[in-house]
Amino acid sequence: MFDDLFSDFEKEFKRMKEEMANMRKRFNEQMGKTLKDLKTGIRLPRVHTQDMGNRYVVKVELPGIKKEEVMLYINEKSMELEATARKVAEKVGKQMHETKAMVNKFRKMMTFPEEVDAKSVKTRLENGILEIIVSKKYPMPTKTIKTKTIRAKKKIAVKPSKSRKKSKK
């Protein structure tokens, strides 16, 4: 009785294992084709946002992107950045001429914690770093506080509590 039960279980388990192996094989074949076409892998550019009090400074890594390939959409509460890089590679051999076109697209949306003045945007693309500066609509006033150094006049010894002494016994 138990032999039949385990026999059926083994057959079903073996069938499922073979089906999973076939699915993995098909997936790897399909992804291999896709990744071979890309040849660059997938990478999201780093984005660094800094609150400077009266404005936000956003820096985005966009290596190899030209300024004509960048679109920036901004309103009082959010910003959307879109960059599309088109590269054409040509390979000339003895009897063959091959041309490959590659398109990399990047899109980033972000919201600002405070409203910004969309008309005040300044951008600069230099050495693969896009810098976006946008002024806040209602900048919060900043206050500078001087820090004082406080020196103790006497050394204070810290004694272990009674509960610690009891736990050692």
C-alpha positions as CSV (number, residue, x, y, z in Angstrom):
1,M,0.0,0.0,0.0
2,F,2.7,2.5,1.0
3,D,4.8,1.4,-2.0
4,D,2.1,2.4,-4.4
5,L,1.6,5.7,-2.7
6,F,5.3,6.6,-2.8
7,S,5.6,5.3,-6.3
8,D,2.9,7.7,-7.5
9,F,4.5,10.5,-5.6
10,E,7.9,9.8,-7.2
11,K,6.4,9.7,-10.7
12,E,4.6,13.0,-10.1
13,F,7.7,14.6,-8.6
14,K,9.8,13.4,-11.5
15,R,7.3,14.8,-14.0
16,M,7.3,18.2,-12.3
17,K,11.1,18.3,-12.1
18,E,11.3,17.6,-15.9
19,E,8.7,20.3,-16.6
20,M,10.7,22.8,-14.5
21,A,13.9,21.9,-16.3
22,N,12.2,22.5,-19.7
23,M,10.8,25.9,-18.5
24,R,14.2,26.9,-17.2
25,K,15.8,25.9,-20.6
26,R,13.2,27.9,-22.6
27,F,13.7,30.9,-20.3
28,N,17.5,30.9,-20.6
29,E,17.3,30.5,-24.4
30,Q,14.9,33.5,-24.7
31,M,16.9,35.7,-22.2
32,G,20.1,34.7,-23.9
33,K,18.9,36.1,-27.2
34,T,17.7,39.3,-25.6
35,L,20.9,39.9,-23.6
36,K,23.0,39.1,-26.7
37,D,21.2,41.8,-28.6
38,L,21.7,44.4,-25.8
39,K,25.3,43.5,-25.0
40,T,25.4,46.2,-22.4
41,G,23.4,44.8,-19.5
42,I,20.8,46.7,-17.6
43,R,21.9,49.7,-15.5
44,L,19.9,52.5,-14.0
45,P,21.8,55.8,-13.7
46,R,22.5,57.0,-10.2
47,V,20.4,60.0,-9.0
48,H,21.5,62.2,-6.2
49,T,19.2,64.9,-4.8
50,Q,20.3,67.6,-2.4
51,D,18.2,70.1,-0.5
52,M,20.1,73.4,-0.4
53,G,17.6,75.4,1.6
54,N,16.1,77.6,-1.1
55,R,16.6,75.2,-4.0
56,Y,17.1,71.5,-5.0
57,V,20.1,70.3,-6.8
58,V,19.6,67.0,-8.7
59,K,22.6,65.2,-10.2
60,V,22.1,62.3,-12.6
61,E,24.7,60.0,-14.1
62,L,24.1,59.8,-17.9
63,P,27.4,58.6,-19.5
64,G,27.4,58.8,-23.3
65,I,24.2,60.8,-23.4
66,K,24.1,64.0,-25.5
67,K,22.1,67.0,-24.3
68,E,19.8,66.7,-27.4
69,E,18.8,63.2,-26.1
70,V,17.5,64.5,-22.7
71,M,14.0,65.6,-22.1
72,L,12.9,67.2,-18.8
73,Y,9.3,67.8,-17.7
74,I,8.7,69.7,-14.5
75,N,5.8,71.1,-12.6
76,E,5.4,72.5,-9.1
77,K,5.4,69.1,-7.4
78,S,7.3,66.7,-9.6
79,M,9.9,66.2,-12.3
80,E,10.2,63.6,-15.0
81,L,13.5,63.0,-16.8
82,E,13.8,61.0,-20.0
83,A,17.0,60.2,-21.9
84,T,17.3,58.1,-25.1
85,A,20.7,57.2,-26.4
86,R,20.9,55.9,-30.0
87,K,24.2,54.3,-31.0
88,V,25.0,52.8,-34.4
89,A,28.0,50.5,-34.7
90,E,29.4,49.4,-38.0
91,K,31.7,46.4,-38.5
92,V,33.4,46.1,-41.8
93,G,35.1,42.8,-42.7
94,K,36.7,41.3,-45.8
95,Q,33.4,40.1,-47.2
96,M,30.8,41.4,-44.8
97,H,29.4,44.8,-43.7
98,E,27.4,44.7,-40.5
99,T,25.5,47.6,-38.9
100,K,23.8,47.4,-35.5
101,A,21.6,50.0,-34.0
102,M,21.2,50.1,-30.2
103,V,18.8,52.2,-28.2
104,N,19.1,52.7,-24.5
105,K,16.3,54.5,-22.7
106,F,16.2,55.9,-19.2
107,R,13.2,57.4,-17.4
108,K,13.0,58.7,-13.9
109,M,10.1,60.4,-12.1
110,M,10.5,62.1,-8.7
111,T,8.4,64.2,-6.5
112,F,9.6,67.2,-4.5
113,P,8.9,67.5,-0.7
114,E,8.1,71.2,-1.3
115,E,6.6,73.1,-4.2
116,V,9.2,74.3,-6.7
117,D,9.2,77.2,-9.2
118,A,9.1,75.3,-12.5
119,K,10.2,78.4,-14.4
120,S,13.5,78.7,-12.5
121,V,15.0,75.4,-13.8
122,K,18.7,75.5,-14.8
123,T,20.4,72.5,-16.3
124,R,24.0,71.6,-17.3
125,L,25.3,68.4,-18.8
126,E,29.1,68.0,-18.3
127,N,31.3,64.9,-18.3
128,G,28.3,62.5,-18.3
129,I,26.7,64.2,-15.2
130,L,23.4,66.1,-15.7
131,E,22.9,68.8,-13.0
132,I,19.4,70.2,-12.5
133,I,18.9,73.2,-10.2
134,V,15.3,74.2,-9.4
135,S,14.3,76.9,-6.9
136,K,11.7,76.3,-4.2
137,K,8.5,78.2,-4.6
138,Y,8.3,79.1,-0.8
139,P,11.8,78.5,0.6
140,M,11.9,77.9,4.4
141,P,14.0,80.4,6.3
142,T,17.2,79.0,7.7
143,K,18.7,79.7,11.1
144,T,22.3,79.3,12.0
145,I,23.0,78.1,15.5
146,K,26.5,78.3,17.0
147,T,27.6,75.2,18.9
148,K,29.2,75.6,22.3
149,T,31.7,73.2,23.9
150,I,30.8,72.2,27.4
151,R,33.7,70.9,29.6
152,A,33.1,68.8,32.7
153,K,34.8,70.2,35.9
154,K,35.0,66.8,37.6
155,K,35.5,63.3,36.3
156,I,32.4,61.2,36.9
157,A,32.9,57.5,37.5
158,V,30.1,55.3,36.3
159,K,29.2,52.5,38.7
160,P,27.6,49.3,37.6
161,S,24.0,48.9,38.7
162,K,23.0,46.4,41.4
163,S,21.1,44.3,38.9
164,R,24.3,43.6,37.0
165,K,26.1,42.6,40.2
166,K,23.4,40.1,41.1
167,S,23.4,38.6,37.6
168,K,27.1,37.7,37.9
169,K,26.6,35.5,40.9
